[in-house]
């Protein structure tokens, strides 16, 4: 079964860091583009970052550029999101995403709360 499982979220103060992990299974991870999305309370889910299958190209939404880094370890079937200098506006449930057989695949999400 195709599955994505996020972990690493938590409660941090502004300026602190977290690293999210997404463990993938059930598909050929090394050939898939992977992405991170987030959804804040009362708001639509928004794209955060994506990474190509080999990791050659990484893209970020403007608000996280310079602070977040997406990476992947194909040997471990895992994609990461290193989040530095976190801000309250980064508070959201963060979801891992890919596409399999033309369908979007989502994890269950991990909560990130940035608050003083």
Backbone as JSON, one array per atom type, in Angstrom:
{
  "sequence": "XXXXXXXXXXXXXXXXXXXXXXXXXXXXXXXXXXXXXXXXXXXXXXXXXXXXXXXXXXXXXXXXXXXXXXXXXXXXXXXXXXXXXXXXXXXXXXXXXXXXXXXXXXXXXXXXXXXX",
  "N": [[0.84, -1.18, 0.0], [0.54, 2.19, -0.84], [2.05, 4.67, 1.02], [2.57, 7.5, 3.1], [4.24, 8.84, 5.81], [4.41, 11.28, 8.1], [6.58, 12.93, 10.44], [8.08, 14.53, 13.3], [7.12, 17.04, 13.96], [6.18, 19.66, 16.28], [6.08, 21.78, 19.22], [7.49, 24.9, 19.18], [9.47, 27.82, 19.91], [9.44, 31.11, 18.39], [12.02, 31.57, 15.99], [13.36, 29.25, 16.5], [14.16, 25.85, 15.44], [13.04, 23.06, 13.46], [13.05, 19.72, 12.23], [11.34, 18.03, 9.85], [10.25, 14.8, 8.92], [9.46, 12.48, 6.35], [8.41, 9.4, 5.79], [8.34, 7.1, 3.23], [6.56, 4.55, 1.5], [5.67, 1.68, -0.5], [5.88, 2.43, -3.15], [8.06, 3.35, -5.91], [10.19, 5.21, -4.61], [12.48, 6.67, -5.33], [12.07, 7.62, -7.9], [10.17, 9.56, -7.82], [8.85, 12.85, -7.67], [8.76, 14.79, -4.76], [6.93, 16.51, -2.24], [6.24, 19.12, 0.15], [3.49, 20.3, 1.96], [1.33, 22.58, 3.69], [-1.18, 23.33, 6.13], [-2.88, 25.75, 7.71], [-4.99, 26.57, 10.53], [-8.3, 27.16, 9.52], [-7.56, 27.92, 6.98], [-6.7, 27.34, 3.51], [-4.97, 24.47, 2.23], [-1.56, 24.82, 1.45], [1.16, 24.87, -0.83], [4.51, 24.22, 0.05], [7.21, 23.34, -0.44], [9.17, 21.57, -2.88], [10.85, 18.76, -4.37], [12.9, 17.3, -6.8], [13.27, 13.97, -8.23], [15.94, 13.1, -8.04], [16.95, 15.01, -6.43], [18.12, 17.19, -7.58], [16.86, 19.59, -8.19], [15.26, 22.01, -6.32], [12.44, 23.62, -4.98], [10.73, 26.41, -3.51], [8.13, 28.05, -1.67], [7.76, 31.59, -1.57], [7.72, 32.69, 1.02], [9.17, 31.02, 2.66], [11.68, 30.75, 1.66], [15.16, 30.6, 2.01], [14.95, 29.94, 4.65], [13.82, 27.41, 4.98], [14.69, 24.07, 4.07], [14.39, 21.57, 1.76], [15.02, 18.14, 1.42], [16.19, 14.88, 0.4], [16.58, 11.39, 1.0], [17.16, 8.9, -0.86], [17.94, 6.3, -0.47], [16.88, 5.72, 1.96], [14.24, 6.09, 1.58], [13.02, 8.52, 2.29], [11.93, 11.83, 2.8], [12.83, 15.11, 3.76], [12.19, 18.07, 5.68], [13.86, 20.7, 6.62], [13.43, 23.19, 8.88], [14.2, 26.32, 9.65], [14.65, 29.24, 11.73], [11.98, 29.65, 12.55], [8.69, 31.02, 12.32], [5.73, 32.46, 13.79], [3.72, 32.44, 11.83], [4.3, 30.18, 10.44], [3.01, 28.17, 11.65], [1.14, 25.29, 11.38], [-0.43, 22.31, 10.1], [1.69, 20.05, 8.68], [2.14, 18.41, 5.63], [3.25, 15.64, 3.79], [3.72, 14.9, 0.33], [3.11, 13.22, -2.76], [2.86, 11.88, -6.11], [1.1, 9.14, -7.41], [0.35, 6.77, -9.75], [-1.08, 8.73, -11.15], [-2.52, 10.0, -9.17], [-2.84, 12.09, -6.34], [-1.0, 11.62, -3.38], [-1.12, 11.62, 0.07], [0.21, 12.18, 3.33], [-0.64, 11.74, 6.83], [-0.07, 13.99, 8.22], [1.78, 16.3, 10.29], [1.87, 18.2, 13.2], [2.97, 21.49, 13.47], [3.76, 23.96, 15.64], [4.38, 27.26, 16.29], [5.15, 29.37, 18.7], [5.39, 31.87, 21.2]],
  "CA": [[0.0, 0.0, 0.0], [1.27, 3.45, -0.89], [1.87, 5.34, 2.29], [3.49, 8.53, 3.54], [4.07, 9.06, 7.24], [5.18, 12.43, 8.56], [6.94, 13.0, 11.84], [9.03, 15.58, 13.64], [6.5, 18.28, 14.36], [6.17, 19.95, 17.7], [5.9, 23.15, 19.66], [8.76, 25.62, 19.31], [9.38, 29.27, 19.98], [9.94, 31.78, 17.19], [13.45, 31.56, 15.81], [13.88, 27.9, 16.67], [14.17, 25.0, 14.26], [12.52, 21.7, 13.47], [13.23, 18.94, 11.02], [10.28, 17.1, 9.59], [10.58, 13.65, 8.1], [8.36, 11.79, 5.7], [8.81, 8.05, 5.39], [7.51, 6.64, 2.12], [6.57, 3.12, 1.21], [4.67, 1.21, -1.44], [6.16, 2.88, -4.51], [9.47, 3.56, -6.17], [10.42, 6.54, -4.08], [13.59, 7.36, -5.99], [11.63, 8.18, -9.18], [9.06, 10.48, -7.59], [8.94, 14.19, -7.09], [8.15, 14.85, -3.44], [6.63, 17.87, -1.81], [5.67, 19.43, 1.45], [2.41, 21.26, 2.01], [0.9, 22.87, 5.05], [-2.51, 23.88, 6.26], [-3.13, 26.44, 8.96], [-6.41, 26.55, 10.88], [-9.17, 28.06, 8.78], [-7.0, 28.28, 5.69], [-6.5, 26.27, 2.55], [-3.66, 23.85, 2.17], [-0.68, 25.52, 0.54], [2.43, 24.26, -1.15], [5.66, 24.77, 0.75], [8.46, 23.03, -1.1], [9.21, 20.34, -3.65], [12.17, 18.3, -4.73], [12.88, 16.32, -7.87], [13.59, 12.61, -7.8], [17.35, 12.99, -7.69], [17.31, 16.11, -5.56], [18.84, 18.2, -8.33], [16.12, 20.84, -8.21], [14.39, 22.24, -5.17], [11.67, 24.85, -5.09], [10.11, 26.82, -2.26], [7.3, 29.22, -1.71], [8.57, 32.75, -1.24], [7.76, 33.0, 2.44], [10.09, 30.14, 3.38], [12.98, 30.75, 1.01], [16.24, 31.0, 2.89], [14.73, 29.4, 5.99], [13.5, 25.98, 4.89], [15.44, 23.27, 3.11], [13.86, 20.24, 1.49], [16.04, 17.2, 0.99], [15.71, 13.5, 0.37], [17.52, 10.3, 1.06], [16.47, 7.85, -1.6], [18.29, 5.01, 0.11], [16.03, 5.54, 3.12], [12.86, 6.4, 1.19], [12.61, 9.57, 3.21], [12.11, 13.23, 2.44], [12.94, 15.93, 4.96], [12.03, 19.51, 5.6], [14.53, 21.41, 7.69], [12.79, 24.48, 9.05], [14.96, 27.19, 10.54], [14.11, 30.56, 11.99], [10.53, 29.5, 12.45], [7.86, 32.15, 12.66], [4.36, 32.07, 14.14], [2.94, 32.19, 10.63], [4.6, 28.84, 9.96], [2.16, 27.23, 12.37], [0.25, 24.56, 10.48], [-0.18, 20.89, 9.92], [2.54, 19.86, 7.52], [1.85, 17.17, 4.94], [4.1, 15.15, 2.72], [2.91, 14.64, -0.85], [3.66, 12.77, -4.03], [1.84, 11.38, -7.04], [1.22, 7.73, -7.71], [-0.68, 6.39, -10.72], [-1.86, 9.9, -11.5], [-3.28, 10.47, -8.03], [-2.1, 12.65, -5.23], [-0.87, 10.81, -2.17], [-0.87, 12.48, 1.22], [0.35, 11.6, 4.65], [-1.62, 12.18, 7.82], [0.32, 15.3, 8.68], [2.41, 16.49, 11.59], [1.58, 19.55, 13.65], [4.04, 22.41, 13.83], [3.24, 25.14, 16.32], [5.43, 28.23, 16.61], [4.52, 30.31, 19.61], [6.16, 32.29, 22.36]],
  "C": [[0.88, 1.24, 0.0], [0.99, 4.23, 0.38], [2.97, 6.37, 2.52], [3.2, 8.81, 5.0], [5.0, 10.17, 7.68], [5.47, 12.33, 10.04], [7.86, 14.19, 12.05], [8.43, 16.9, 14.05], [6.54, 18.47, 15.86], [5.91, 21.41, 17.97], [7.26, 23.8, 19.87], [8.49, 27.1, 19.42], [9.87, 29.9, 18.69], [11.46, 31.82, 17.16], [14.08, 30.19, 15.96], [13.7, 27.08, 15.4], [13.51, 23.65, 14.52], [12.92, 21.02, 12.18], [12.11, 17.92, 10.91], [10.79, 15.97, 8.7], [9.32, 13.06, 7.51], [8.88, 10.46, 5.19], [7.82, 7.52, 4.36], [7.64, 5.14, 1.93], [5.5, 2.8, 0.18], [4.83, 1.69, -2.87], [7.64, 3.11, -4.67], [9.81, 5.01, -5.83], [11.43, 7.33, -4.89], [13.21, 7.98, -7.33], [10.59, 9.27, -9.02], [9.5, 11.85, -7.11], [8.2, 14.16, -5.76], [7.92, 16.3, -3.05], [6.16, 17.93, -0.38], [4.61, 20.5, 1.29], [2.08, 21.54, 3.47], [-0.49, 23.49, 5.03], [-2.68, 24.46, 7.66], [-4.62, 26.41, 9.26], [-7.21, 27.59, 10.11], [-8.67, 28.47, 7.42], [-6.85, 27.07, 4.79], [-5.1, 25.71, 2.64], [-2.81, 24.55, 1.12], [0.63, 24.77, 0.35], [3.57, 24.98, -0.45], [6.95, 24.58, -0.03], [8.33, 21.74, -1.9], [10.63, 20.02, -4.05], [12.05, 17.23, -5.8], [13.41, 14.99, -7.38], [15.03, 12.43, -7.35], [17.8, 14.04, -6.69], [18.03, 17.24, -6.26], [18.18, 19.57, -8.27], [15.18, 20.9, -7.02], [13.71, 23.58, -5.32], [10.93, 25.12, -3.8], [9.14, 27.97, -2.5], [8.1, 30.39, -1.16], [8.75, 32.96, 0.26], [8.71, 32.12, 3.24], [11.47, 30.08, 2.76], [14.05, 31.3, 1.96], [16.12, 30.47, 4.3], [14.51, 27.89, 5.98], [14.36, 25.31, 3.83], [14.79, 21.9, 2.97], [15.0, 19.36, 0.99], [15.46, 15.8, 0.98], [16.87, 12.54, 0.46], [16.84, 9.12, 0.4], [16.79, 6.46, -1.07], [17.41, 4.69, 1.32], [14.56, 5.8, 2.83], [12.25, 7.48, 2.07], [12.88, 10.94, 2.62], [12.04, 14.05, 3.72], [12.59, 17.38, 4.65], [12.69, 20.11, 6.83], [13.97, 22.82, 7.75], [13.56, 25.27, 10.1], [14.27, 28.53, 10.69], [12.59, 30.57, 11.86], [9.8, 30.73, 12.97], [6.46, 31.68, 13.03], [3.51, 31.74, 12.92], [3.27, 30.86, 9.96], [3.75, 27.77, 10.64], [1.14, 26.6, 11.43], [0.46, 23.07, 10.68], [0.58, 20.72, 8.62], [2.33, 18.46, 6.95], [2.9, 16.88, 3.89], [3.21, 14.75, 1.54], [3.73, 14.08, -1.99], [2.51, 12.38, -4.94], [2.14, 9.93, -7.38], [0.04, 7.33, -8.59], [-1.64, 7.55, -11.01], [-2.67, 10.5, -10.37], [-2.36, 11.06, -6.97], [-2.12, 11.73, -4.03], [-0.44, 11.72, -1.03], [-0.64, 11.67, 2.48], [-0.71, 12.14, 5.58], [-1.29, 13.54, 8.4], [0.99, 15.28, 10.05], [2.27, 17.96, 11.98], [2.85, 20.3, 14.01], [3.39, 23.65, 14.42], [4.4, 26.02, 16.74], [4.79, 29.33, 17.45], [5.46, 30.64, 20.76], [5.39, 32.1, 23.65]]
}
